[in-house]
Amino acid sequence: MSKRFSKGLRKYIRQEKARLRRESLDYNTQKKLFQELYRKFNISKI
C-alpha cells in the first residue's frame, strides 16, 4: 500500500525540487538537497 500525501504537500515538494534544481547545477549537490527535503517530511526514497 503506497502512502499518499495531500495535494498541497505534493505541490510544495514539487516546487521545492524545482527551486533546488535551478539553484544548484551539480547533480550530486541536488541529490543531497533532495535527501534533506525527503528527511524533513519522513519520506523514504532510495
Helices and strands as residue ranges (DSSP letters): H 7-23, H 27-40
